[in-house]
Amino acid sequence: MAELWGIELTATDADACREQLWAALLDPGLAAEIVETLPPEARAALDALIAKNGRVPLVEFSRRFGEVREMGAGKRDREQPHRRPKSAAEILYYRALLATAFFDTPSGPQEFAYIPDDLFKVINREGRSATLMSPLRDKSRAPEPLGRPASPVEKAHPLPANDWLLDDATTLLAAMRLGWDEAPVALHLPAPVIRDLLAAARILADSTPQPDSVKAFLEATRAEALKQLTDAWLDSPDFDELRQVPGIVCEGEWRNDPLTTRRFLLSLLEALPQGQWWSLTAFIRNVKAQHPDFQRPAGDYDSWFIKRASDGLYLRGFAHWDEVDGALVRYLVTGPLYWLGMVELAAPEEGKDATAFRVISDKGKGISENGKLVVRSSGQIAAARFAPRAVRYQVARFGEWLEPKKDDYVYLITPASLARALRQGLKVEHLLALLNKHTGANIPPSLVKALKRWEANGTEARMQDVVVLRVSRPEVLDELRKSKAGRFLGEPLGPTAVIVKTGAQSKVMAALAEMGLLAEDETQQIDGIIESTSKV
């Protein structure tokens, strides 16, 4: 150290030399001279330390600027690493500008690379320069935005923000109210993500819809409902984006801290110019360069059990940062932030992955839910996407669910769906009142009549698939009824035809063979009736 600083030590013992050396190192003028003459790579490493108040997690610092080799006194005398350093870290270390130690952090003790406190004060006071004084140290200035503006190609195909999340949440809540684990129709968002958001907003508790919370959520305006989900997401310690990232699987009992991670990434996004298209790829690349350990306590890339879904390969080590940590940043932007209407996306062309995004500053008041219901005489009810969500939720409980058509949700009223609604305490009069209010009393009279007849008389007609046995002469059927196969025959359909009980077709065919009748099986579907004809 004395040699590199140009200090001539006159003391004769180690302790006295140490005191003399340290007094010289704290000389402001000499310190400034040493800093100014550092090689570029060492100057960059020192600037990185100063930008973080003189302290950086050791694993992060070593990844960027190399390690300090461990060696004893004998090896150090032989190799003289102070004269032949292998990294920027060693250049600083042998100039006393770098040390390592464990410090307490909220997640426990962690090893840091740091500038000794007294020397750090000297460097900041006397070695001040544009490169040394990072903007991050000036609390009056916002951090520089990471990345760069999007190129024309990256933002060529905009994907405007939307609130399909609210419609999917309504669909899922209605399905859960009917006792289904999944919605029987396609959703725009992954169902587990919707469940997690509803749980964060306390609309679900232990995977069970809470009636009062569901009612308030569905009756709120779209803007209010979206804000409710957004606020819940922002403060949720349980909504874990890492375990939702497509393409990876998290295993084991280890725990990450999604709330701290989310808040840090959002702070980086807050520094971006609102309303300007920004390169998603460049943003992720800069996060990797400047904040690679944003979600890793002590820079630990080995203790989390995360594997690639496609082949089961465990993604351990910093080498897989892009597949895990980078993928998380991409998912946060293109997933929750987009679904909650906080950013818009853009792609190079339709059908391609997003390559650009922009932060939305004004979300507006949202779309009014004044859409109508359309009722057909066939029993179909079409609920427009922007019909009141509370109304669609109720209609969904009365009907069988058909696949949505464009922006319409379609349900079919059947005896089975009415019986299911009745078991949940819903009556035909409730459905008719709902339809009258939201169709302008435009309900086909035939459907009104059918609903009231069902309420009074139940099901008055049924269709079913049956197996029919037809024989050439009445005598054959009489003989078969007297045989041991007679118990497999059901309702007669005439002198030469009879229904065969379900599952007994092969037994009847065997009985005919024992009677010496050559029967021909012509089982086929004909207008909803399965026929089996016997010929003698």
N, C-alpha and C positions, 0 to 999 in steps of 0.2 A: 504493500500500500504506500509506504513512504517513497519507494522508488517511482511509482506511477504518479504520485503527486509532486515529485521533485523536492521531497523534504529530507534534510540531513539530520538524522537522529544522533544526539550527543550523549544521551543517557546510557548507563552501563548495565541496567537490569531490565527485565521484561516489563514489570509494572511501571517503572518510570518511563520506559519507551512508549508504553501504551498511552500514558497521560500526555506525553509530549506530542505524540502523533495525533491524538484526538483534538487537542487544542489547535493544532495546525489545520485539521480538517474543517474546523468550525470558523476558519477565517473567511469572511464573506467574499473578499476579492479573489482569493485562491480558489474557493469553491466555484465561483462564477467562471473562472478560467478553465477549470477542469471540465465543467459541464459543456462549455462552448467547444472544446476540442475533442469531444467524444465522437467516435465513428458514427455514421448515419444510423446503422442498425441498433447501436446502443442508445443513441439519442431517442430513437423511436420507442424503445423499451422504457426509458426513463419518462418520456412524455406520457406513456400509457399509465405508469404508476402515479404520476402527478395528477392526471385527469381523474383518477379514482381516489384522490386525497391521500396518495402515498401508500395504498394498500390494495392488493389484488389477490384473489385466491391462487395458491401456488400452481394448481393443475392448469388453470387458465393461462397464467403467465408463462409457464413452461411450454405449453402447446404453441404459443405465439413466438416466444423468444429463446427457447432452448432451456437446457438444464445446467445446473452447476454440478460438475462431476465430484463425487465423493472420493477423497484420497487422503492418506495419512501424510505425516511430515516428510517421511523418506521419499515417497512417490512424488510429493509436491516439489521437493528439492531437485529430483531427477528431471521431471517433466516441465517444471516452471510454467504452470498454466497461466500465471499472470502475464507472461510474455507471449504465450501462444494459446489464447482462449479459443474455445470451440463454439462459443455462442455469445449472443448479446448479453445473456444473463451473466456469464462468466466475466465479461468486460466490466459490468457494473459491480459484480461481487468483489472483485479484486481491487476495486477503487473505493470500497466501503460505501457505495451508493445503493447496495441491495443487501438485505438480510432475510431470513425466513424464521417464522415462529408460529405457534398456535395461538389463536385468539378466540374468545367466546363469540358465538353468533346465536341468533334466535333458534337455529336448528342444531346447536351444539358446537363444541370446539372444532375449529377448522384451520388448516395450515395456510398461511399467507406468505406471499412475497411482499416486502415492504421497504420503504426508505426509513432508516432510523429517525425518530421524531425530531431530535435536535438538528440533525443535518437537513431534514425536510424543511424546517423553518428557515434555515439559512438559504437554501436553494430558492424557496418561494420569495424571500425578501430581496435577495441580491441577484439571483440567476433568472430573473423574470424576463420572458420573451414571448413572442406570439405563439411559438410552438410549445413552450413550457406551460403557458397558462391556458389550459383547455377551457372552452366555453362551459363545460359541465361543472367547472368549479365556481363559476359566477352565477350565484343563485338568482340574480336579477334577469338572467337571460334564459330563454327556453333552449333545450337541447337541439342540436342540429338534426333535421330529419334524416332517417336512414334510407338509403336507396336513391332513386332518381325518378323524374317524371316518366310516364309510360311513352313508348315510341308509338308512331301511328299504327304499326302492325299490331302491337300488343293491345291496343284499345279499339281495334277496327270494328268489332261486333259487340256492342253494349248489351248487358243483361240487366235491365232495370230492376230495382228493388221491388219486392212484392210482400204481401202478407198472407200467403197460402198457409202459413203456420196456424193462423186462427181457424181456417176451415178444416185443416187436418186435426186440430185439437178438438173441434166440435164433433167430427166423425169418430174419433177415438173415444171421447167421453160417452157418446151415444152407444157405441159398441160395448164399452165396459158396463154401462147401465143395464144392458141386456144380458150381461153375464158372459160375454165373449172375451177371450184372451187377446184376440186380434180383430182388427176391422176386416170385414169380408170384401172390401174394395181397396183399390190401390190408393196409396197416400203419396204426397209429393215429398215429404220428409221421412226420415227413418223413424219408425214408431218408438224405439227406445229413447231417442232424443226428445220426442214430444212428451213421453212419460216423465223423463227427468226434469223437463221444464215445468210441467204441471206440478210435479212434486216440490220443486224449488219454490213455486208460487203458493204452495199449500192448498192447491185445488185437489190434489191427491194426498192421501195419508196412508202409508203402508199399502200402496197400490190400490187403494179404494177411493172412489170419488166421494168428496164431501158435499152433500146436497146444497148447503147454503153457499159454499164457495163456488160450486158449479153454476148455480143460479146467477150469482153476482157477476161471474166471468162472462156468461153467455149474454146477459142483459146489458153489459157495458158496451159503449161504442167501440168500434174497431180500434181507434187510436188509444182509448183507455185500456182495452184488453191487451194490446201489444205492449204498451208501457208497463203494465203489470208484470208481464212475462220478462220484459227487459230488465226491470228493476230487480226482480227476483234472481235472474241469472247473474247480474253484476255482483251481487252480494252472497251468492251461494257457495259454501265451502264443499258441497257434496256433488254439484254438477261437474263431472270430470271429463273435460274434452279429450284428454290423452287416451282414455279408455274407449272413446268413440271414434278415434281416427281410423278411417278405412284402411284395410290392408295389414294391420298389425293386431296382435292379440296380447293382452297383459295378463300374466299369470302370477300366482303367489300372493303372499300376505303383505308385501311391501306397500308403503303408502307414499303418494306424492302429495303436493300441496296445490290443488288446482286454483284456489282463490288467489294466492300470492302470485302464481304464474300468470293468471288472467289479468290481474291488475298491472303487473309489470309490462306485459305486451300491450295492453291498452294505453299505458303511458307513452310507449314508443309511437303508437298510432296517433296519439293526440298531438305529437310534434309535426305531423304531416299537414301540408296545406289543405284545408277543407275544400272540397269541390274540384280538386285537380286530380286527373287520372295519374295513378302512380304504378310503377312496375312492381308487380308482386314478386317476381323472381329476384329482382335487385334488392328488394326489401328483405327477403329471407336471407339472401347472401350476406347482407350487411349485419343482420342479427347474428349470423354465425361468426362473422369476423369480430364483432365488437362485444356481443353478449352471448357467447355460446352456451354458458351454464345457467341460462335464465330459469330453468326449472330443476336443475341438478344440485342438491345440497353437496357442498364441498367438491363439486365437479365430478361426482361419482357416476361413471358410465358402465359399471359392472354389476351392481347389486340388484338392479331392476330386471325382472324376468319378462322380457318383451320379445316376441317372435314374429317373424313374417308369416302372414296367413297362408300365402301361396305354397310355401315349401317347408314351413316349420323351423326355419333357421333362426336361432336366437341372435338378436341384434345387440350385441354387447360391444362396448368400446366406442371411442369418439369417431371411429371410421364410419359408423352407421348414423351419424348425426342427421344427415339429410332424410333418412328413412323414418326417423323417430321425431326428433326435435324440430327439424325443418318441416316435416309433414304436419306436426301440431300447429305451427304458425300458419301454414297454408289452410288447414282445416278451420282454425279460428276465424280467418277472414272469409273463406268461401262457404263456411257452415253457419255457426251461430250469428256472426255479425251480419251476414247476408240475409238469413232467415228472419232476423229481428228488425230488418229494415234500416240498419245502421251504415251499411256500405252498399254500393253498386259494383257490379263486376263487368268485365269485358274480356273477350277472347279474340284470337286472330280471325276466327271464322266460326260459323254456326256449328255446334256439335263438338267443338274443341274445349279443352280445359281452360279455365280462366287464367289470364296472364297479367291482368291489370285490375285495379280497384280504385275507388275514390270514396272518401268519407263524406257522408251526407250531413249537412249542417241543419237543414230545415226539412223535417219529415212531414210537415203539413198536418191537416186535421183528420186525414183518413177518409175513406169512402163511406157514404151513408148506406145503411142496410135497409133499403126500401124496395128490394126485389120482391116479386110475387110468387105464389104457388100456382101451378097449372095442373088441373085435374082432368083426367080423361075418363070416358065411360068404361074403359077396360079395367079401371081400378088403379091405373098408374098415376102417381103424383110426382111432378117435377118441381124441385125447389131450386130456384136460381141461387147462384153462389152468394149473391149479395142480398138474399132474403134474410130476415133476422135469424141469427144463429140459434137463438132459443127456440124459434118456431121449427127450424129444420131438426133440431135435437128431438123435439116432441114427435114430429111426423115420422122420424126414423124408428121410433119405438112402436109404431103401428103397422109398419110395412116390411115386406121382404126387400132386401137391398139389391138393386141392380147396379151394374157398372155405370159410373157417371158419364154423361154425354156433354162434352165440351165443358161449359161452366154450370151445368145443371146436375143436381143430385137426384136420382130417380129411385122411387120406391113403389112397390106393388102391393096393394091391399089384398090379402087372401084370408080364408078362414083360419089357417094356422097362425098367421101374424096377428089377427084379431084376438084369437084365443091366448096367445102369448101376452099381448097387451092387457087383456082382462086379468090374467094372473098377476100382473103388476099394478092392478088397481085402476087401469085406464079403461074407459067405456067408450062405446060408439058415439055417445052424445058429446064426449070431449073432442073426438076427432072431427065431428061435424061442426062444432063451434069453432074449432081452429081453422078448418077449411073455409067456412063462411067469412070469417074475419079477414083472411089473407088471400082470398080469391075474389073479393067483392061479391060474395054469394053466387059465384059462377061455378056451381057444382052440377054435373050432369044428373038430371032427375033419376035416371035409371040406377046410378050408383047410390044415390040417397036411399032409394027403395030397397036395393040389395043389402045395404048396411043395416037398415031397420029390420028387414026380414031375418037377417042372420042373428041380430040381437034378440028377436022374438022366438025364432024357431031353430037356431043353430044351423049346422050344415045340412042343406036339403038335396045336394047332389054331389056325387063323388066320381072320380075317374081313377082307374087303377089298371095295372098290368096283370093279366091272368093267363094261365095255360089252358087252352080249350082242346078237349079230345073229341074228334068227330069220327063216327063209324058209319059203315055203309048201310046197316039195317038196325032197326030198333031192338031186334032179338040179341044182337051182339052186346049192346049196352046193358040189357037186362041180365044177360049171363055174367057180364063183368061185375055188376052190382052184387050178385050172389056169391062171387068168389072172395078170396081173402084180400083182394085188392080193393074191395068195395069201400073199405074205410078211407081210401085215399081220394074218393070222388066227392065233389062238392055239389054246388047248386046246378040243377039241370037247366040247359038252355034250349031244350026241345027234345023230340023223341030220339034224335041221333047225335046229340051234342051235350057235353057236360064239362063243368069246370074241374080241373085237377088241382088238388090242394098244393100249396107252395112247397117245393122241394120233393114232391112225390112222383115226378115225371118218370124217372128211371124205374121205380117200383111198378108203376102201371104198365110200362112197356114190358117188363119181365113177366108180369101176370098174363098179359095177352099172349106172350110166347108159350107159356105153359098150357094155355087153352088151345094151342094149335092155330093161333091166328098170326099171320105174317103182317106185322104192323110196320108202317113206314113213318119215320119221324121227319116231319117237314117243318120243324119248329122255325119260325121266323116272325119278325115284327111286322104286323099288318094293321095299320091304323090304331096302334096302341094296344092290340090284342095279340098275345102269343098263341099261335095255333099249332096243334099236333094232331095229324090226321091218321087214322088207322084204316087200312084197306085189307080185305080178306081175299 
